[in-house]
């Protein structure tokens, strides 16, 4: 019998939750022998022995780590990877995922043009978290062009290092939804990103994030001091954005963009 790993089992095995999510994206426990099996997206299979009684945990075959500079040099022009704590994380967007992110970018660009704002949505850009071995590649990134003069890497490559240059980030949720709902919420808040959208057009995030019953949800995280205040939007709810206060866009319009492929 194989069942999905739960948060409680992770903690009882004393396997750090954040480290767990960084190592694997799909994980299972065989209840007969307690062997944890996880397949890393970088074609690395990790075998961990989890003692359900909570006494010890052993991790074998650690992944090869690289620096952010190595990542930018070797993978900066590729849209297939992010770097999380020195480990390559493969991005596998589907067609509907790209439809949703493209729809969002188009709607936000219309609002930027309408208001003649000094904002830019680059087609390709990395966010480098200084002092870490992490570089994210957001699905939609709205930059303040007036701040780019202060970006040390911008003249050579599309890499952002300061949260003050970023007006808004939107991540379209896929199979590695834990990163969007947990890891990136923490890192984007620390960076100082004013507004972060989590667009779960399939409703696959955990119930603790989108409620029960699970359904497609847009979560808008607004930075207050150093923490995000979250508001959920579902069905025909009109989105409320502090960056684009006059934006006329419902959650359902976004979700519909991912269904066109099935028509």
C-alpha positions in Angstrom: 0.0 0.0 0.0 1.4 3.4 -1.0 0.0 6.7 0.4 1.0 10.3 0.2 3.4 11.8 2.8 1.6 14.1 5.3 3.1 17.1 7.1 2.7 15.2 10.4 4.8 12.3 9.1 7.5 14.7 7.9 7.8 16.3 11.3 7.6 13.0 13.2 10.5 11.7 11.1 12.3 14.9 12.0 12.9 15.7 8.3 13.0 19.5 7.9 9.9 20.5 6.0 11.6 23.2 3.9 14.5 20.9 3.0 12.0 18.2 2.2 10.2 20.4 -0.3 13.4 21.5 -1.9 14.6 17.9 -2.5 11.5 16.4 -4.0 8.2 17.3 -5.7 6.4 14.0 -5.5 6.8 11.9 -2.4 5.3 8.7 -1.0 5.7 6.4 2.0 5.4 2.7 1.7 3.5 1.8 4.9 4.8 -1.7 4.9 8.5 -0.9 5.4 8.6 2.9 6.0 10.8 3.6 3.0 10.4 7.2 1.7 10.7 7.4 -2.1 11.1 10.7 -3.8 11.8 11.6 -7.4 13.7 14.8 -7.9 12.9 16.8 -11.1 16.6 16.9 -12.0 16.5 13.2 -12.7 18.0 12.4 -9.3 16.3 9.7 -7.3 16.6 10.2 -3.5 16.1 7.4 -1.1 15.5 8.4 2.5 14.8 6.1 5.5 12.1 7.6 7.6 11.6 6.2 11.1 7.9 6.9 11.8 8.5 6.7 15.5 10.5 9.9 15.1 13.9 8.6 16.3 16.1 9.0 13.3 16.2 10.0 9.6 18.8 9.2 7.0 19.1 10.9 3.7 21.3 9.3 1.0 22.6 10.6 -2.4 22.5 14.3 -1.8 22.0 16.4 -5.0 24.9 18.3 -6.7 24.7 22.0 -5.8 25.7 25.0 -8.0 26.1 28.7 -7.3 23.8 31.4 -8.6 26.5 32.7 -10.9 27.0 29.2 -12.4 23.2 29.0 -12.8 23.0 32.3 -14.6 25.9 31.4 -16.9 24.7 28.0 -17.8 20.9 28.3 -17.5 20.1 32.0 -17.6 18.8 31.9 -21.1 16.7 28.8 -20.5 13.1 29.0 -19.3 13.2 25.5 -18.0 14.9 25.9 -14.7 14.9 27.8 -11.4 17.6 27.5 -8.7 16.5 26.8 -5.1 19.2 26.6 -2.5 21.8 25.6 -5.1 19.7 22.8 -6.6 18.3 23.0 -10.1 14.5 22.7 -10.2 13.0 21.9 -13.6 9.9 23.9 -14.7 7.4 21.9 -16.7 4.6 24.3 -17.7 1.7 22.9 -19.7 -0.1 24.7 -22.5 -3.0 25.8 -20.3 -0.4 27.1 -17.7 1.1 29.3 -20.4 -2.3 30.5 -21.5 -3.1 31.7 -18.0 0.2 33.4 -17.6 0.0 35.0 -21.0 -3.6 36.2 -20.3 -2.4 37.8 -17.0 0.5 39.5 -18.7 -1.8 40.9 -21.4 -4.4 42.2 -19.0 -1.7 43.9 -16.8 0.0 45.4 -19.8 -3.3 46.9 -20.9 -3.7 48.6 -17.5 -0.1 49.8 -17.6 -0.7 51.4 -21.0 -4.0 52.9 -20.0 -2.5 54.6 -17.0 0.8 55.4 -18.7 2.7 53.8 -15.8 6.5 53.4 -15.9 6.2 49.7 -15.5 7.6 46.8 -17.6 6.7 43.1 -17.9 9.9 41.5 -19.3 9.5 38.3 -21.3 12.4 36.7 -19.5 13.9 37.7 -16.1 15.4 36.1 -13.0 15.1 37.2 -9.4 18.4 36.7 -7.6 18.1 36.5 -3.8 21.3 38.1 -2.5 23.2 36.0 0.1 21.6 32.8 -1.0 21.9 30.1 -3.7 18.4 30.8 -5.0 17.2 32.4 -8.3 13.5 32.4 -9.2 12.0 32.8 -12.6 8.4 34.2 -12.1 5.6 33.5 -14.5 4.6 37.2 -14.6 6.9 40.0 -13.3 6.0 43.7 -13.2 9.0 45.9 -12.8 9.3 49.6 -12.0 11.6 51.0 -14.8 12.5 54.0 -12.7 14.3 51.7 -10.3 16.3 49.6 -12.8 19.2 52.1 -12.7 19.9 50.8 -9.2 20.1 47.2 -10.3 23.8 46.1 -10.5 23.3 43.3 -13.1 20.5 44.8 -15.3 22.8 46.3 -17.9 24.5 43.0 -18.6 21.6 40.5 -18.0 17.9 40.5 -17.0 18.5 39.8 -13.4 16.7 41.6 -10.5 18.2 41.7 -7.0 16.1 44.3 -5.2 12.5 44.1 -4.1 12.1 47.8 -4.6 12.4 47.2 -8.4 9.4 44.8 -8.3 5.8 46.0 -8.3 4.1 42.7 -8.6 4.8 39.0 -9.1 2.3 36.4 -10.3 3.0 32.7 -10.1 0.7 30.3 -11.9 0.4 27.1 -9.8 1.5 23.8 -11.3 2.4 20.4 -9.8 5.1 21.9 -7.5 2.5 24.0 -5.8 4.3 23.8 -2.4 6.9 26.2 -3.7 4.3 28.8 -4.8 2.3 28.7 -1.6 5.1 28.2 1.0 8.6 28.8 -0.1 8.0 31.8 -2.4 5.6 33.5 0.0 8.4 33.6 2.6 11.2 34.6 0.2 9.2 37.2 -1.7 8.2 38.8 1.6 11.8 38.9 2.8 12.8 40.5 -0.5 10.1 43.1 -0.1 7.9 42.4 -3.0 4.8 44.6 -2.5 2.3 42.2 -4.1 2.4 38.5 -4.9 -0.4 36.7 -6.8 -0.8 32.9 -6.5 -3.0 31.8 -9.5 -4.2 28.3 -8.8 -6.5 27.9 -11.9 -6.8 24.1 -11.3 -7.5 24.3 -7.6 -4.7 21.9 -6.7 -3.1 23.7 -3.7 -3.5 22.3 -0.2 -6.8 22.9 1.7 -5.0 24.9 4.2 -4.3 27.4 1.4 -7.5 27.4 -0.7 -10.1 26.0 1.6 -12.5 23.1 1.5 -13.8 22.0 -0.9 -10.8 22.8 -3.1 -11.6 25.0 -6.1 -9.7 27.3 -8.4 -8.4 30.3 -6.4 -6.4 33.4 -6.8 -4.6 34.4 -3.7 -3.3 38.0 -3.5 -0.6 38.6 -0.9 -0.1 42.2 0.0 3.0 43.1 2.0 2.2 44.8 5.4 5.5 45.6 7.1 7.4 42.4 6.7 4.5 39.9 6.3 1.9 39.2 3.6 -1.8 39.7 4.3 -3.7 37.2 2.1 -7.0 37.5 0.4 -8.6 34.7 -1.6 -10.7 35.2 -4.8 -12.9 32.5 -6.4 -15.7 32.3 -9.0 -16.8 35.7 -10.1 -15.0 37.6 -7.3 -13.4 40.9 -8.6 -9.7 41.0 -7.8 -8.5 43.7 -5.4 -5.0 44.9 -6.1 -3.1 47.6 -4.3 -0.8 48.0 -7.3 -3.6 48.2 -9.9 -6.6 49.5 -7.8 -8.7 50.1 -10.9 -8.2 46.7 -12.5 -11.4 45.2 -13.7 -10.7 41.5 -13.6 -12.5 38.6 -12.0 -11.0 35.3 -10.8 -13.3 33.4 -13.3 -11.9 35.3 -16.2 -8.4 34.1 -15.3 -9.5 30.5 -14.8 -11.3 30.5 -18.2 -8.1 31.4 -20.0 -6.7 28.0 -19.0 -9.8 26.2 -20.5 -9.6 27.5 -24.1 -7.4 24.6 -25.1 -10.3 22.2 -24.4 -12.8 24.1 -26.6 
